[in-house]
Amino acid sequence: MAGTCENGHASRLKIGQRVALAATLATLALALGKAFVGWRYDAPVLVADAFHSGADLLAIFASFFGLWLAGKEKTEKFPYGLYRAETFVTLVAGTLICWAGLELIAEGWSKLGHAGGRGDLPVLPMMVSGISMLASLFIALAESRIGRAINSQSLQVNAGESFLDIATSAVVFAGLLLDYLGIRYVEGVVILLIAGLILKLGLGSIRQSLWALLDANLDPQMTLAIENQVNQIYGVKGVSEVRIRQAGPFRLVDCIIFTSPTLPLYRAHHLADLAEKAIRDQSEHIESVFVHVEPAVDHELTAIIPVRDINGFESRVHGHFGRAPYFIAVRMQEQTEEIEDFYSNQYLSEKKFIGLKVIKTMLAQKIDLLFTPRIGEISFYMLKDNLVDIFRVAEDQSVAEVLKQFRNKELPPIICPTHSVDEALVE
């Protein structure tokens, strides 16, 4: 199973690498083309757009380089892989992008007083802007589709920026035309606008990568979904500390689950396997899951006790589980107990399998503990199969005494059926 998962992750990383490399080459061509035409035809707004494409180029190349590093096999020195390389490279690229944006602000400020009005319509620069819009659209669609498919944060961020490039190229196109018509301040305003977009891209990359590197919870909805799903597993008595770490395009999940303190080791492992499967089912981008099983000694538990009368915590324990006229349900928390309800034994008039029928009714309440003097074979194994812990108590004890002995760990567990010949028919 682990090998299959790793092969699937490697395959998705290679797809992301190919898309990022293709986007890098296409963006490089756009940046060089806009820079050359803007310089050749004295179109500063197009040169500024070339800077914008250069910033995109850094981000996309960072994504490619990070995905390439993340695709390296795990080693003894890097047992968790190099998935976070993509995040680190994105952080470095974001810093360089911010620097480029600040440099461009100075250029735009110096152009604010420029008055246009050239003799010839800048046909070629405007054509280059149109081509840039189409190319940005294709790049954005490819990055968005593959970024979502492999859960690459850098590709998805780059896709958003590529969609923004379409609007930027449209603004540049309009700026070239308005500057040709002699409208003052157009060049400077357009350059400053592009500089602002570059800074936005750089700061967004820095923020996203820093959050991931600092193990921030980037997906609280998935955290809640995991808690709800794992809590539905029969035998899990609570979920604590679900932590999701972003490692490049993948997620690493740690989870603590609580279960019965007397659960055998092999059953605890089985419960952990069920929890791991439930977590992996939440997303195909989960690379590893660690489930730690803890005894639910301090968590809320529901206990059932067969009693002969209804007198609150002073109710007395009945000696025969199946023949008890009443059952008291007690909800136990860390230091307190609360009577949840009393149940009448509706099966007393029947002759056989009374205890079994009672237990079927009780299991619907998701009970955790049973305190009884004796229990029959069928009922015993049915309860154990449903992860219910059974403890031996003395007949005629009060419920309060039973709960106190349990708190003090003085009650012996019942590890095998304890019925008499007469009780065999009852159970």
N, C-alpha and C positions, 0 to 999 in steps of 0.2 A: 504493500500500500504506500509506504513512504517513498519507494523508488518511483512509483507511478506518479505521485504528486510532484516529486522533484523534476521528473521528465517534463511534466505539463508546465511547470513554472519556467523551465529552461526554454521550452518551445515558445511560450508567450513573450519571454524576454527577447528572443531572437527576432520575433515579429516586430516588437517595439524598436529594436535596434535598426532594422531595415527601414522602417518608416521615418525614424529620427534622422537617419543618414540621408535618405532621399530629400527630406524637408530641409536639411542643412545645405545640401548642394543647390537646391532650388532657391533658397533664400540668399545664398552666396551670389548666385548669378543675378538675382534681382538687385542686391545691394551694389554690386559692381556696375551693373547697367545703369542704375539711377545715378550713381556717383559720377560716372563718365559723362553721361548725357547732361546732367546738371552742371558739371564743370565746363563742358564743351559749349553749351548754349547759355551760360551765365544765368542759371536758374537756381538761386540759393535754396528755395523751398524744396526743390527736388533733391539737392544735396543733403538737406536736413532729413528728408524722408529716407535717404540712403543710410544716414546715421541710425535712424529708427530701425531699418532693416538689419543693420549691423548689430544692434542690440538684440534683435530677435535671433540673429545668427548665433550670438553667444549663448542665448538661452537654449536654443534647439540643439546646438552642439554639446552643451552641458548635459542635456537630456540623453543624447546618443552616447556620450562618454560614460555617463553614470550607468545607463542600462548595459553598456558593454562590460563595465566592471562588475555590476551586479550579476551578470551571467556567468562569472567565473565560478568554478567548483569550490565547494567548501574545503578548507584545509585544517590541519591541526592548529595552526596559528589563528585562523579565522573560522572557528567551528560554526558560527551563525551565518557565514557567507558575507558577501560584500554588498548586500542589498542597499545599505545606506549610502553607498558611494554616489548613487544618483542624487540623493538629497544634499550631500555635502558639495558636490560639484554645482548643483543648482544655487546653493548659497554663495559660492564664489562668483558664479556668473551674475547673480543678482547684484552683487557689489560693483562689478565692472559696468553693468548696465546703468546703475545709478550715477556712476562717475561720468559716463557718456552723456547722460541727460543733463547733468550740471554744466558740462562743457557747452552743450547746445543752447542752454539758457543764455549764456553770455553772447553767443552768436545772434540769437533772436533779439536780444535787447538792443544790440548795435544796429539792427536792421529796422527798428521801429519807425525811424524818421525817413526811411527810404520811399521815394515816390517813383512809381513804375511808369509805364507808357512807352514801351519799345515799339519800334517800327514794324516788326514782323510778328505774326502770331506764332507762339512757341508750339508748333505742331508736334514735333518729335517728343519734347518733354511731356506733353499732354498724352501722347500715345503710350509713352512708357508708363505713365500713371494708370492708364486704362489697363495695360497688360498686367501691371502689378495688382490691380483689383482682382482680375481673373485668377492669377497665380495664387494669391492669398486665399481665395475661396477654396481652391482645390487642396491647398496645404492644410487649411483649417479643418475641412471635412475629413481628411485622412487622419490627422492627429486626433481629432475628437473621437472618431470611431474606434481607432486602435487604443487610444488612451483609456477609454471606458472599458474596452474589452480586456485589457491587461491590468487595469487599475493603476496606471502610471500617472502620478500626480503631476510630474513635470510635463508630460505630453498634453495632459488636459489643460494645464495652465497655458502652455504654448498655443493650444488650439484657440483658447479664448483671445489671446493676443493676436493670432492670425485673423480671426474674425474682425478684431478691432482695426487691423491693418487695412481692411477693405474700406472702412470709413475714413481712415487716415489718407489713403490714396485718393479718395473722392474729394477730401478737403484740399489736398495738394493740387488736384486737377482744377478745382474752383479757384484756388489761390493763384495759379498760373494765369488763368483767364482774367481774374480781377486785376492782377498786377499789370497785365498787358493793357487793360483799359485805363490804367493810371490811377487807380484807387489807392490812396495813401495808407500806410501802415499794414497793408495786407501781408507782405513778406514777413515782417517781424512777428505779427500775431500768429501766422500759421506756424512759423518756426518755434515760437514759444509753446504753442499748442502741442506740437509734436514732442518737444522736450518734456512737457508735462506727462504725456502718455508714456514716454520712455521711463521717467521716474516712477510712474505708477507700476509699470511692468517690473522694474528692478525691486521696488519695495515689496510688491506682492510676492516675488520669488523669495526674497529674504525672509519675510514673515512666515510663509508656508514651510520653508525648509528649517527655520529655527524652531518652530513648533514641533515639527517631526523629530528633530535632533534632541529636543528637550523632553520627548515622550509625552507631549500634550495629548489629551483625549480629543482626537479629531473627528470621532464618530460616536457621539453620545447615544444616537438612536440605535446603532448596532449593539452598544453596551446593554441598553435596556432590552433589546430583542433577545440577546443571549441569556440574560437573567430570566426572562419570562419562559424561554424555551427549556432551559435546564431545570427550572423549578417544576415543570410539568412531569419530569421523570419520576416514576414511583420509586420511593426510597430516598430521594433527595429532600432533605428537610430544611434547606436554605442555601442560598448562593451568596457569596461575599467576594468583594475585591475582584471584580471582572476588570482586567486591564488590557487595553489594546494598544500595541505599539506599531507605528508606521515604520516599515523598513523598506525604503524604495517603493516599488509597486505592490509590496506584500504587507500583510498584517501578522503580528505575533500576538497570541492571546494567552494570558494567564488567568486562571480561575480557581477559586476555592469553593468546594461544595461541602455541605455538612450532611451527615447521615447517622444512623444508629451507632452508639458507642460500642455495641457488642457485635457488630457486623463482621463476619469472617473476612480474612484478607482477600480471598479469591472473589468474594461478592463485592468488596470495595473496589477491586480492580475492574470488575465487570461494570460497576456503576460509573467509574471514571471513563471507561471506554464508551459507554452510552452518552455521557456528557460531551466527550470529545467529538463524537459523530454529530451530535446536535449542534455543536459550535461550528464545525466545518460546513454544515449544511447552510449556514447563514451567508456564506460568501465563498466563491471559488478562489478568492485572492488571499485566503488565510494560509500562511505558509507553515506555521507550527502552532500547536496547542499544548499547554501544560495544565493539567488538572490535578489539584492537590485535594485529597480527601481528609476531612477533619471530623472527629466525633461531635455530635450535636448536644454536648452536655449543657451548654448555656443558652440554647435556643428553645423556642416554644415547642412543647410536646403535648400530645393528647393521650391521656391514660384512661383506660376502662377498668372498673372494679365491680365484680358481682356483689351485691349487697342484699340484706334481708329486709331492710326498712328504708324509708326516706326521712333522714334526719340530718341533712347537711353533712358537714365533715365528721359528725358523730355517728353516721350510718355504720352498721356493722357488716363485716365481710361474711358472705354466705360461703358455706363449705363446698357446694357443688356448682360449678360454673354453669352448666346447662340448665340446672333446676333453680337458679337464683330468680327470685321474683322481680328484682330490679337490677339495673346497671347504672352506675354513676359515671359520667364523663367529666374528667377534670383537665383543665388546660393549665399546664405548668410552664411558667416562665423562669427567669434567672433566679429570683428569690421569692416568688409568690405563686400561689395556686388559686385558681378560680373554678368554681363548679359551673360547667357549661350546661349540663342538663341531666335529668334522670330519664331512663328509658324503662318501660315496663316490658317484661318478657312475654311477648304475645304468642310464644310457641309452647307454653307450659302444658297445654291440653293435649299436645301431640305425644306420641310414644317413642319415636326414634329420631335420631340425628337433630336433636334440639340445639345442641351446642354449635353444630355446623351452620344451621340456619341463623342462629344469633350472630355468628362471626361474619357471615355474608352481609348481614345488615350493618354490622359495625365497621367493616372495611370500607363501606361507602363514605364513612366519616374520616377516612385516612388516619386511623389511630396509629400511635407509635409504641405504646406500652400496654401490657395487660398484667394486672396483679390478681392472682388467684391461688387458692390452696392446691387445686388439682385441675388437670385438663386432659381430655381424651386424645387419642392418637390422631384421628382425622383433623380435628380442630387445631391441634398443635402444629402439624406440618403445613396446614393451610396458612396459619399465621406466620410461621417462619418463612414460607415462600413469599409472603408479602412484607417481609422485613419488619415484623412486629416483634419486639423484645418481650419475653414473658418472665415474670419474677414470682417466686413462691412467697406467699404470705400466710399468716395463721388465721384460722377461722375465728370469728367474733372480734377480731381487731377492729378498731375504728379506722375510718378513712384517713383521719388526721395522723394516726400512728403509722399507717402504711406509708404515707407521703414523707413523714419525717425519717423513717428508716431508709427509704429510697434516697433521700437527700444525703444521708450519712453513709450511703453505700453499704448498708447492712443486710440488704435483701439478696438471697442467692438466686441466680438465674435458673430457670427450669430448662434443662438441656435435652430432655426426653419426655414422652408422654407419661403422665402420672395418674392414670385412671384405675379404679377398681373394677371388678366384674360387673357390678350394678351400673356403674357409670359408663361402661362400654356401650350399653344400649342408649343411654342418654346422649352421649356424644356422637 
